[in-house]
Amino acid sequence: MRRGSRRTLQDHAYGVLRARAPRMRAAVLRAQAAAWAELRMWPHETEAWIHALGADGAPVAAACLRLGIGLAAMDIVLDGQSTSRRLRGGETPTSVQARAAALGIPLPN
């Protein structure tokens, strides 16, 4: 399914990132916006993922999507920390998935 042109998605992501990090350099914002646009998500999904994982979280979001860890899983608490906080803190999506499985907690897609 085509979710809009990459340029439009990149422009939208750039606006979201700029609002969240107004002091960040334009070149960095453009690079991050391009990374988010590569995921080809709907604009509202992109905003939600940026909110969950931070401006530089596009590679983590891509890995999560490949593993079947959806946006709905970001608020699930595993051992006292939300999934999104674990991912922002550097835990890999594979590790988060294994932790959830060990605890018997399904991570929604």
N, C-alpha and C positions, 0 to 999 in steps of 0.2 A: 504494500500500500504506500502510495506516495503521500508524504505528509508536508508538502510544501518545498519550495526550492531551498537548496542549501544556503544560498545567500540570505533569504528571508529568515531562515532559522538562525543563522549566524548573527544577523542584525538584532533579532529578538534576544538571543542569549547575551549579546554585548550590552544591550540596555539593562537587562536584569543584573548582570555582573557589575556594571558601572554603578547602579543604584546600591548594590551591596558593598562595593569597595570603591568609593569615590576617589580615593587617593592613589589607587593602583595606576601604574603607567599604562598608557593607551596600547602600546605594543604588547604588553602582557595580557591585557584584556582581550585584544584581538585574537591572540593565540589560544587563549582559553575558550573564547566564544567559538572559534573554529573547531576545537575539540568537542565541545558540546553539540555543535551542528552536525558533526560526523555521526552522532548517534541517531539522527533522524527521528527524534521524538516530537510529539505534539508540543507546542509552546508551553502549555500549562504543566505538562509532565517535566519539561526541562526546568521550569521554575521550581517545581517541587523537589527535583533531584538536587539542584543547586542549593536549595535551602537545607536539604538533608545532609549533603556531603561537602558543601563549600565550593568556592569558585574553581578550585583545581581538582575537583572530584570526578571529572568526566571519565578518566581511565578506570576508576573504581566502579562507577556506575555501569560502564560497559561490561566489566567483569561480573558484576552482580547480575545483570540481565542475561549474560551467557550462562550463568549457573542457575538461573531461575529464582533469584532473590529479587523480589519486586519492591516497589516503593512502599507498599503496605507493610513490609517487614521492617522498615526503618525505625518504627516506634516500639518494636518488641524488645523487652528487657531480657538480657541474658547475663546471668551472674552479676546483677546490679547495675549494668550499663545498657543503654539502648543500642540497638544494632548500628544506627547511624553514628553514634558517638564512638563506638569501637572502630568503625571503618575510618572515620575522620582521624582517629588516634593512631592509625597505621596498621591495625589488624587486617589481614587479607580477607577477601570475601570467602575464600575456601575455609579459612580458619573459623570465621563466623558461622559458616554453614555446618562445619563439624561440631562446633560448640553447641549449636542449636540441636543438632541430632543427638548428641550425648545427653542433653537435658530433656530430650523428648518433646521439643518445641518445634512445630512446623513453621517454616518461614514462607509466607504467602508469596505467590508469584505476582 
